[in-house]
Amino acid sequence: MEGIYQHFREEEYPFIDQILEITMQVTDEYTPKLTDFLDPRQRFIVQTIIGGYDNIEVAFSGGTPFTERKRALIYPDYYTPEDEDFNLTLFHIRYPVKFTTLSHQKILGTLMSLGIKRDIFGDIVNLGDEWQFFADAEMENYILNQLDKIGKVNIMLEKWPLDEALQVEQVWTGEMITASSLRLDSIIANALHLSRQKVKQMIQAKLVKVNWKVVENPDFECEEEDILSVRGYGRMKLMQIHGRTKKDKIRMDIGFLK
C-alpha cells in the first residue's frame, strides 16, 4: 500500500498512517476497530485505503443517515456491524428557549473549551429551538459532569436514545464550473463569481477553511470531497473533478449547501 501516499496531500500522511495501522490490526487480530469522528474528506481517504484490501470492509455511522461527521468501523468481511459497535451517545440540550438562543458556534466553542478534541464528538444538530450533538460514548460521563453552561446560558444536558435524534438533511445543490486549476483561489473565484484578487485577500485574512481548517495559502490544491467554507458566503463541496475542456480548463461539480 506504499503507493497510496501519492494520491493524497502531504499533510494527510499522518492520518493515512493511522488508518493503515488500524487496518493492519484488523487483519492481524481479525476483529473490528473503531475510529474517531471523521469528516467527508477523511472518509474518502478511508474508503480508498480499505478498497485495496480483499478481506476488510468499512462502515460509517454518525447517529443518523444525514450526519456529516461519522465514525468508521473497519472490520473483517465475516463480521456484521451493529449500531452499538459505533459507540455513540446523543445529547439533547435543555435551555431557557424563551429568553435566549444558542448557536452552532457557541456550542462548538464550549465543547472545545472543556478540553475535548474535535474528533471526539460528531455533528451538532439544530431544528427550530432544539439542539443536539453526538459524542464518543466513552466521554459520556465527563461531558455530563462538565457541561452545564453554554456561554453564559445555564443548560441541562440529557442523554437521549439514538432513535430520537433530530433528522436534519443537508441539501446540496450541484453546479458544474470550470477553473484554470485546482487552486483554492481559482475554484472559489469561479464558484462565487468573484475576482481572484478579492478571493486571495479573503484567504490571507483567514476567512476561508478547507475541511474545517483555516487555509491561508491561495495556491492550496483542492481535491474531491473537500468542503470549502468562506465566511459570509457559506459552504461548498468539491463533488467531482471531470476532464479538461478544449481551452484546457478543468471541469468540476461544485455543491452549494442550501
PELIN-V793238 format. One record per helix or strand of 2 or more residues. SS is the DSSP state (H for helix, E for strand). FROM is the first residue (numbers start at 1). LEN is the number of residues. If there is no record, write none. Layout:
BEGIN
[[SS FROM LEN] [SS FROM LEN]]
END
This chain:
BEGIN
[[H 2 6] [H 10 20] [E 33 6] [H 40 11] [E 56 6] [E 70 7] [H 83 4] [E 88 8] [H 104 10] [H 118 3] [E 121 7] [E 130 7] [H 137 10] [E 149 2] [E 153 8] [H 162 3] [E 172 8] [H 184 9] [H 196 9] [E 208 3] [E 213 2] [E 227 4] [E 234 11] [E 250 8]]
END
